[in-house]
Amino acid sequence: MFEIELKFQIPEEKQEMLIKAFQRKDTNIQHLQAKYYDTAQFILSEHSISLRQRLEDDQEKQQWVQTLKLPTEQRLKRAEFEENIESAETGLDLKNYLSNKHIAKNIKHLLEQYKDGLEVQFQTDIERKLSLFKFQNSEIEVSYDHGHIIAHQQRLELRELEFELKQGTVQDLISFILPRMKRYNLWLDTRSKAQQGFQLAQNSPDNPVQLQMPLVLDPKDHPENALKKIVNNCLSHLLPNSTAIASGNFNSKHIHQARVAIRRLRSALKTFSNWSLHIDPTWQTQLTELFRQLGSARDLDMIREELLPQLEAAGAPKFKLPEPQDVDSQKLTKLFRSFNFNYLVLSLIQFIAQESSEKSQIAVHKAAFKKVRQLHRKIQIDAENYLNLDIEARHRTRKNLKRLRYSIEFVASLSDKGQIKKYLKAIKPAQESLGLYNDLIVAEDVLKKLVKAEPQVWFALGWIAAEQQRLLLKSQQDLLQFAKTAVLE
């Protein structure tokens, strides 16, 4: 019913080597032709639902298979319901899905509501080379797909390598993948064929930007299991954006959301790390470095998109910013294709998947809000003395405030909705003013380096200095106001 698979893109220079490796194995070759169904408004796609009919031809027999794929809480794990059908000419048959007790009622309602409007929106024509490996105590199916997606006379070429766990543990799956990922410079791609096909069918050249999603924790969860759900939620936020950047088809919004996802993940690991003995301390170091490398690109985008319009309105002379965006784009694409980043992601996936062995009598609610209270007290102390803090200490206060907000969002489902909403509303003014103040500190540091080559930058620096003073005073006022807020219990 569930499939666990990890799909990777192969650099062009490694494709021939990979094909030769397949030729040395006992390989089954399949010809796969599929039709993907949706409404004209792409309602199923909007709900991350895939409905297809596929002709599977493995040279021994031909079989049409109808498959419904549904999202789960784990982005890399999908619910799959398939059944053999006589032929695609008989049309869609949804009755088994509508009566299946394992399919959620809201999905059934959606299928029932739109069943008469479902039509073929795109097709795929794929040659699949497939091998089955026994590794440790697991069976892993490796497939190399080469073919096309066809939609409205448009064609998109596909070359993908998939590793599917047929039997065994995710730990074995990842241990099997790692040396091959390094050998062939593979990078993780979370886009399904269905996602790429619907994108082509809608004539949408841009990869969608993934925002953070709500998280619901079970009050009965062991703290370690709760942390795994938090990390999974952060990865579900990060990976679609990192895939977009690795593909080279991205914009500043993908960069921003990747930064937010990384910051959330860093916050989760820092705040709740003692909930598990399986947290690797190097994750925090790797995420910090990744955030730093993303930061330089985001800093320039912030100056271009937010600061320059304000300077122009204030009458500042124009000046040129360093490092054209296309150079930054290449660096970021390389960053998210790197072995280090993909190894980090696989390590986090392995942490999420491994069974918990720790026992604790501490309720997750009690453990979570103890952390919240500790952060709240740190910010109360800083608020009293904010104007006397140096720039680094103010920066630390801003990060603690942001970490507090993320921590509350992670555990919000464990507390009263009204209290959570009120508390988050109280945080917002201080977080905004501290964020704007920090942006000006960053901008000042960037622009000071341009003064020698472009003296007209002096006007901008003068304007920034005045704004810094204004926002510094406002930040303290907002912090003091937040410090009066009753801490959550």
C-alpha positions as CSV (number, residue, x, y, z in Angstrom):
1,M,0.0,0.0,0.0
2,F,2.9,2.4,0.8
3,E,5.9,2.9,-1.4
4,I,9.2,4.4,-0.1
5,E,11.4,5.6,-3.0
6,L,14.1,8.1,-3.5
7,K,14.6,9.6,-6.9
8,F,17.8,11.2,-8.2
9,Q,18.9,13.2,-11.2
10,I,22.1,12.1,-13.0
11,P,24.6,14.7,-14.3
12,E,25.0,14.4,-18.1
13,E,28.7,13.5,-17.8
14,K,27.8,10.4,-15.6
15,Q,24.9,9.0,-17.6
16,E,27.0,6.8,-19.9
17,M,28.9,5.3,-16.9
18,L,25.6,4.6,-15.2
19,I,24.1,2.8,-18.2
20,K,27.2,0.6,-18.5
21,A,26.8,-0.3,-14.9
22,F,23.3,-1.4,-15.6
23,Q,24.4,-3.5,-18.5
24,R,26.6,-5.5,-16.2
25,K,23.6,-6.5,-14.0
26,D,20.7,-8.8,-14.5
27,T,18.4,-6.1,-15.9
28,N,14.8,-6.3,-16.8
29,I,13.7,-3.8,-19.4
30,Q,10.2,-2.4,-19.4
31,H,8.4,-0.1,-21.8
32,L,6.0,2.0,-19.7
33,Q,3.3,4.1,-21.4
34,A,1.0,6.0,-19.0
35,K,-2.0,8.4,-19.1
36,Y,-2.5,10.8,-16.2
37,Y,-6.0,12.0,-15.4
38,D,-7.3,15.2,-13.9
39,T,-9.9,17.8,-14.3
40,A,-9.5,20.8,-16.7
41,Q,-8.8,22.9,-13.6
42,F,-6.3,20.3,-12.3
43,I,-8.2,19.8,-9.0
44,L,-6.4,16.5,-8.2
45,S,-3.0,18.0,-8.8
46,E,-3.8,20.8,-6.4
47,H,-4.4,18.1,-3.7
48,S,-1.2,16.2,-4.6
49,I,-3.2,13.3,-6.0
50,S,-2.0,11.3,-9.0
51,L,-4.4,9.1,-11.0
52,R,-2.9,7.1,-13.9
53,Q,-3.4,4.2,-16.2
54,R,-0.2,2.6,-17.3
55,L,0.7,-0.2,-19.8
56,E,3.5,-2.2,-18.4
57,D,5.4,-4.2,-21.1
58,D,8.3,-6.2,-19.8
59,Q,8.7,-8.3,-23.0
60,E,7.0,-11.3,-21.4
61,K,3.6,-9.9,-20.9
62,Q,1.6,-6.7,-21.2
63,Q,-0.7,-5.5,-18.4
64,W,-2.7,-2.3,-17.9
65,V,-2.5,-1.1,-14.3
66,Q,-4.6,1.7,-12.8
67,T,-2.9,3.5,-9.9
68,L,-4.1,6.1,-7.4
69,K,-1.2,7.8,-5.4
70,L,-2.0,9.9,-2.4
71,P,0.2,12.2,-0.2
72,T,1.2,11.2,3.4
73,E,2.7,13.2,6.2
74,Q,6.1,12.1,5.0
75,R,6.8,13.7,1.6
76,L,9.0,10.8,0.4
77,K,6.4,8.2,1.4
78,R,3.2,7.9,-0.7
79,A,0.1,5.8,-0.3
80,E,-0.4,3.8,-3.5
81,F,-3.5,1.8,-4.6
82,E,-3.3,-0.1,-7.8
83,E,-5.3,-2.7,-9.6
84,N,-5.1,-4.5,-13.0
85,I,-7.5,-3.4,-15.7
86,E,-8.3,-4.9,-19.1
87,S,-7.4,-1.8,-21.1
88,A,-7.3,1.9,-21.0
89,E,-10.1,2.0,-23.6
90,T,-12.5,0.9,-20.9
91,G,-12.0,4.3,-19.1
92,L,-11.5,5.0,-15.5
93,D,-13.0,2.8,-12.8
94,L,-13.1,4.5,-9.4
95,K,-15.6,2.2,-7.5
96,N,-12.8,0.3,-5.6
97,Y,-11.3,3.6,-4.4
98,L,-14.6,4.9,-3.2
99,S,-15.2,1.8,-1.1
100,N,-11.7,1.4,0.2
101,K,-11.6,1.9,4.0
102,H,-7.9,2.9,3.8
103,I,-8.6,6.0,1.7
104,A,-9.6,9.1,3.7
105,K,-13.2,10.3,3.3
106,N,-12.1,13.7,2.0
107,I,-10.2,12.0,-0.9
108,K,-13.3,9.8,-1.7
109,H,-15.5,12.9,-1.7
110,L,-13.1,14.7,-4.1
111,L,-13.1,11.7,-6.5
112,E,-16.8,11.3,-6.3
113,Q,-17.4,15.0,-6.9
114,Y,-15.1,15.3,-10.0
115,K,-15.3,11.8,-11.4
116,D,-17.2,12.9,-14.5
117,G,-14.7,15.7,-15.3
118,L,-11.6,13.6,-15.3
119,E,-9.7,13.6,-18.6
120,V,-6.2,12.7,-19.8
121,Q,-4.0,15.8,-19.2
122,F,-0.6,14.3,-20.2
123,Q,1.1,11.1,-21.1
124,T,4.5,9.5,-20.5
125,D,6.6,7.2,-22.6
126,I,9.4,5.6,-20.6
127,E,12.0,2.9,-21.1
128,R,12.9,1.5,-17.6
129,K,16.0,-0.6,-16.9
130,L,15.3,-2.3,-13.6
131,S,17.4,-4.4,-11.2
132,L,16.7,-6.0,-7.9
133,F,19.4,-5.9,-5.2
134,K,19.6,-7.8,-2.0
135,F,21.5,-5.6,0.5
136,Q,21.9,-6.5,4.2
137,N,18.5,-7.7,5.2
138,S,16.6,-5.7,2.6
139,E,15.5,-5.8,-1.0
140,I,16.0,-2.7,-3.1
141,E,14.8,-2.1,-6.6
142,V,16.9,0.3,-8.7
143,S,15.4,1.6,-11.9
144,Y,16.8,3.9,-14.6
145,D,14.1,5.8,-16.5
146,H,14.7,7.4,-19.9
147,G,11.8,8.9,-21.9
148,H,9.5,11.8,-22.3
149,I,6.4,13.5,-20.9
150,I,4.0,14.7,-23.6
151,A,1.4,17.3,-23.1
152,H,-0.3,19.4,-25.8
153,Q,2.4,18.6,-28.3
154,Q,5.1,19.7,-25.8
155,R,7.8,17.2,-24.8
156,L,10.0,17.0,-21.8
157,E,12.9,14.6,-21.6
158,L,13.4,12.5,-18.5
159,R,16.5,10.7,-17.2
160,E,16.0,9.6,-13.6
161,L,17.4,7.0,-11.2
162,E,15.0,5.6,-8.5
163,F,15.8,3.5,-5.5
164,E,12.7,1.8,-4.1
165,L,12.6,-0.2,-0.8
166,K,10.7,-3.3,-1.6
167,Q,11.4,-5.0,1.7
168,G,13.5,-4.1,4.7
169,T,14.6,-0.9,6.4
170,V,15.1,2.7,5.3
171,Q,18.5,2.5,7.0
172,D,19.5,-0.2,4.5
173,L,18.1,1.8,1.6
174,I,20.2,4.8,2.5
175,S,23.3,2.8,3.2
176,F,22.9,1.3,-0.3
177,I,22.3,4.7,-2.0
178,L,25.2,6.6,-0.4
179,P,28.2,5.2,-2.3
180,R,26.3,5.3,-5.6
181,M,25.2,8.9,-4.9
182,K,28.9,9.8,-4.5
183,R,30.1,7.8,-7.5
184,Y,27.6,9.2,-10.0
185,N,27.2,12.7,-8.4
186,L,23.5,12.1,-8.0
187,W,21.2,14.7,-6.5
188,L,17.8,14.2,-4.8
189,D,14.8,15.3,-6.8
190,T,11.4,15.3,-5.0
191,R,9.4,16.0,-8.1
192,S,7.3,13.1,-9.3
193,K,6.6,12.4,-12.9
194,A,3.0,13.5,-12.2
195,Q,4.2,16.8,-10.8
196,Q,6.4,17.5,-13.8
197,G,3.6,16.4,-16.2
198,F,1.0,18.6,-14.6
199,Q,3.4,21.5,-14.7
200,L,4.0,20.9,-18.4
201,A,0.3,20.4,-19.1
202,Q,-0.5,23.8,-17.4
203,N,2.3,25.4,-19.4
204,S,3.9,26.6,-16.2
205,P,7.7,27.0,-16.6
206,D,8.4,27.7,-12.9
207,N,8.7,25.1,-10.1
208,P,6.2,25.9,-7.4
209,V,7.4,27.5,-4.2
210,Q,6.8,25.4,-1.1
211,L,5.6,27.2,2.0
212,Q,5.7,25.7,5.5
213,M,2.8,23.5,6.4
214,P,0.9,23.0,9.6
215,L,2.1,20.4,12.1
216,V,-0.1,18.3,14.4
217,L,1.6,16.5,17.3
218,D,0.0,13.7,19.3
219,P,-0.1,14.5,23.0
220,K,0.7,10.8,23.6
221,D,3.9,11.0,21.5
222,H,7.2,10.2,23.1
223,P,9.3,13.5,22.8
224,E,11.7,11.7,20.4
225,N,8.8,10.8,18.1
226,A,7.5,14.4,18.3
227,L,11.0,15.6,17.2
228,K,11.0,13.3,14.3
229,K,7.6,14.7,13.1
230,I,9.1,18.2,13.5
231,V,12.2,17.4,11.4
232,N,10.0,15.7,8.8
233,N,7.8,18.9,8.7
234,C,10.9,21.0,8.1
235,L,12.2,18.7,5.3
236,S,8.8,18.8,3.6
237,H,9.3,22.6,3.6
238,L,12.9,22.5,2.4
239,L,13.1,19.7,-0.2
240,P,10.7,21.1,-2.9
241,N,12.6,24.4,-2.8
242,S,16.0,22.8,-2.8
243,T,14.9,20.6,-5.7
244,A,13.9,23.8,-7.6
245,I,17.3,25.4,-6.9
246,A,19.2,22.2,-7.9
247,S,17.2,22.1,-11.1
248,G,18.3,25.6,-12.0
249,N,14.7,26.7,-12.4
250,F,14.2,29.0,-9.4
251,N,13.8,32.5,-8.2
252,S,14.3,34.6,-5.0
253,K,11.2,33.1,-3.4
254,H,12.6,29.6,-3.6
255,I,15.8,30.9,-1.9
256,H,13.8,32.7,0.8
257,Q,11.7,29.7,1.6
258,A,14.8,27.4,1.6
259,R,16.4,29.8,4.1
260,V,13.2,29.8,6.3
261,A,13.1,26.0,6.2
262,I,16.8,25.7,7.2
263,R,16.3,28.2,10.0
264,R,13.3,26.3,11.3
265,L,15.2,23.0,11.1
266,R,18.2,24.6,13.0
267,S,15.8,26.0,15.6
268,A,14.1,22.6,16.1
269,L,17.5,20.8,16.5
270,K,18.8,23.4,18.9
271,T,15.7,23.7,21.0
272,F,14.7,20.0,21.2
273,S,18.0,18.2,20.7
274,N,17.9,16.5,24.1
275,W,14.7,14.7,23.1
276,S,16.8,12.1,21.3
277,L,20.2,10.4,21.6
278,H,20.4,10.0,17.9
279,I,20.9,13.7,17.0
280,D,24.2,14.2,15.1
281,P,25.9,17.4,16.3
282,T,27.4,17.9,12.9
283,W,23.9,18.5,11.4
284,Q,23.8,21.9,13.1
285,T,27.2,22.8,11.7
286,Q,26.3,21.8,8.2
287,L,23.0,23.6,8.3
288,T,24.7,26.8,9.6
289,E,27.2,26.7,6.7
290,L,24.4,26.0,4.2
291,F,22.4,28.9,5.6
292,R,25.5,31.2,5.4
293,Q,26.0,30.3,1.7
294,L,22.3,31.0,1.0
295,G,22.5,34.2,3.0
296,S,24.9,36.1,0.7
297,A,22.5,35.6,-2.2
298,R,19.5,36.5,-0.1
299,D,21.2,39.6,1.3
300,L,21.8,41.0,-2.2
301,D,18.1,40.1,-3.1
302,M,16.9,41.9,0.0
303,I,18.9,45.1,-0.9
304,R,17.7,44.9,-4.6
305,E,14.1,44.2,-3.8
306,E,13.4,46.0,-0.5
307,L,16.1,48.6,0.2
308,L,16.8,50.1,-3.2
309,P,13.2,51.2,-3.8
310,Q,13.2,53.0,-0.4
311,L,16.6,54.7,-1.3
312,E,15.2,55.7,-4.7
313,A,12.1,57.3,-3.0
314,A,14.5,59.2,-0.7
315,G,16.4,60.6,-3.7
316,A,19.5,58.5,-3.4
317,P,21.8,58.4,-6.5
318,K,21.9,55.0,-8.2
319,F,24.7,52.6,-7.7
320,K,25.6,49.1,-8.9
321,L,25.5,46.0,-6.6
322,P,28.1,43.3,-6.9
323,E,27.8,39.7,-8.2
324,P,25.2,39.4,-11.0
325,Q,22.3,37.1,-10.1
326,D,23.2,34.5,-12.8
327,V,26.6,33.9,-11.1
328,D,24.9,33.4,-7.8
329,S,22.4,31.1,-9.4
330,Q,25.1,28.7,-10.7
331,K,26.7,28.6,-7.2
332,L,23.4,27.8,-5.5
333,T,22.5,25.1,-8.0
334,K,25.9,23.5,-7.4
335,L,25.4,23.8,-3.7
336,F,22.1,21.9,-3.7
337,R,23.5,19.3,-6.1
338,S,26.5,18.7,-3.8
339,F,27.2,15.4,-2.1
340,N,27.4,17.2,1.3
341,F,23.9,18.6,1.0
342,N,22.4,15.4,-0.2
343,Y,24.2,13.3,2.4
344,L,22.8,15.6,5.1
345,V,19.2,15.2,3.8
346,L,19.6,11.4,3.7
347,S,20.9,11.4,7.2
348,L,17.9,13.3,8.4
349,I,15.6,11.0,6.5
350,Q,17.2,8.1,8.2
351,F,16.8,9.7,11.6
352,I,13.0,10.2,10.9
353,A,12.6,6.6,9.8
354,Q,14.5,4.7,12.5
355,E,12.4,3.1,15.3
356,S,12.6,4.8,18.7
357,S,14.2,2.8,21.4
358,E,14.1,5.5,24.2
359,K,11.6,5.3,27.0
360,S,10.4,8.3,29.0
361,Q,7.6,9.2,31.3
362,I,7.7,12.9,30.5
363,A,4.7,14.1,28.5
364,V,5.6,15.9,25.3
365,H,3.5,18.9,26.3
366,K,5.4,19.3,29.5
367,A,8.8,18.9,27.8
368,A,7.9,21.3,25.0
369,F,6.6,24.2,27.1
370,K,9.5,24.0,29.5
371,K,11.7,24.8,26.5
372,V,9.4,27.7,25.5
373,R,9.6,29.2,29.0
374,Q,13.4,29.1,29.0
375,L,13.5,31.0,25.7
376,H,10.9,33.5,26.9
377,R,13.0,34.3,30.0
378,K,16.1,34.9,28.0
379,I,14.3,37.5,25.9
380,Q,12.8,39.2,28.9
381,I,16.4,39.7,30.3
382,D,17.6,41.1,27.0
383,A,14.7,43.4,26.6
384,E,15.6,45.3,29.9
385,N,19.1,45.9,28.7
386,Y,18.7,46.0,24.9
387,L,20.2,49.5,24.1
388,N,23.4,48.5,26.0
389,L,23.9,45.3,24.1
390,D,26.5,45.2,21.3
391,I,25.5,44.3,17.7
392,E,26.3,40.6,18.1
393,A,24.2,40.4,21.3
394,R,21.3,42.2,19.6
395,H,21.6,39.7,16.7
396,R,21.5,36.9,19.2
397,T,18.3,38.3,20.8
398,R,16.7,38.5,17.3
399,K,17.6,34.8,16.7
400,N,16.3,33.7,20.1
401,L,13.0,35.6,19.4
402,K,12.7,33.8,16.0
403,R,13.6,30.5,17.6
404,L,10.9,31.0,20.2
405,R,8.3,31.7,17.5
406,Y,9.3,28.6,15.5
407,S,9.3,26.5,18.6
408,I,5.8,27.6,19.5
409,E,4.6,26.9,15.9
410,F,6.1,23.4,16.2
411,V,4.2,22.5,19.4
412,A,1.1,24.7,18.9
413,S,-1.2,21.7,18.4
414,L,-0.5,20.7,22.0
415,S,-2.0,23.9,23.6
416,D,-5.1,26.1,23.4
417,K,-5.5,27.7,20.0
418,G,-6.6,31.0,21.4
419,Q,-3.6,31.3,23.7
420,I,-1.2,30.4,21.0
421,K,-2.7,32.9,18.6
422,K,-2.5,35.7,21.2
423,Y,1.1,34.8,22.1
424,L,2.3,34.8,18.4
425,K,0.5,38.1,17.9
426,A,2.5,39.6,20.8
427,I,5.8,38.3,19.3
428,K,5.2,39.8,15.8
429,P,6.0,43.5,16.3
430,A,9.3,42.8,18.1
431,Q,10.3,40.3,15.5
432,E,9.5,42.6,12.6
433,S,11.4,45.6,14.1
434,L,14.4,43.5,15.0
435,G,14.4,41.9,11.5
436,L,14.3,45.3,9.8
437,Y,17.1,46.5,12.1
438,N,19.2,43.5,11.2
439,D,18.6,44.0,7.5
440,L,20.0,47.5,7.8
441,I,23.1,46.2,9.6
442,V,23.6,43.7,6.8
443,A,23.0,46.3,4.1
444,E,25.5,48.7,5.7
445,D,28.2,46.0,5.7
446,V,27.6,45.2,2.0
447,L,27.5,48.8,0.9
448,K,30.6,50.0,2.8
449,K,32.6,47.7,0.6
450,L,31.4,49.7,-2.5
451,V,32.3,53.2,-1.3
452,K,35.8,53.3,-2.8
453,A,34.6,52.3,-6.3
454,E,31.2,54.2,-6.1
455,P,31.2,57.3,-3.8
456,Q,27.5,57.8,-4.4
457,V,26.9,55.0,-1.9
458,W,27.6,57.5,0.9
459,F,24.1,58.9,0.6
460,A,22.7,55.4,1.1
461,L,24.9,54.8,4.1
462,G,23.7,58.1,5.7
463,W,20.1,57.2,5.2
464,I,20.8,53.7,6.6
465,A,22.4,55.1,9.8
466,A,19.4,57.3,10.5
467,E,17.0,54.4,10.0
468,Q,19.1,52.2,12.2
469,Q,18.8,54.6,15.1
470,R,15.0,54.8,14.7
471,L,14.6,51.1,14.5
472,L,16.9,50.5,17.4
473,L,14.6,52.5,19.7
474,K,11.5,50.9,18.2
475,S,13.0,47.4,18.7
476,Q,13.5,48.0,22.4
477,Q,10.0,49.3,22.9
478,D,8.6,46.3,21.1
479,L,10.7,43.9,23.1
480,L,9.6,45.5,26.4
481,Q,6.0,45.2,25.3
482,F,6.5,41.6,24.5
483,A,8.2,40.9,27.8
484,K,5.0,41.8,29.6
485,T,3.2,38.9,27.8
486,A,2.3,36.0,30.0
487,V,4.4,32.9,29.3
488,L,2.6,29.9,27.8
489,E,2.1,26.9,30.1
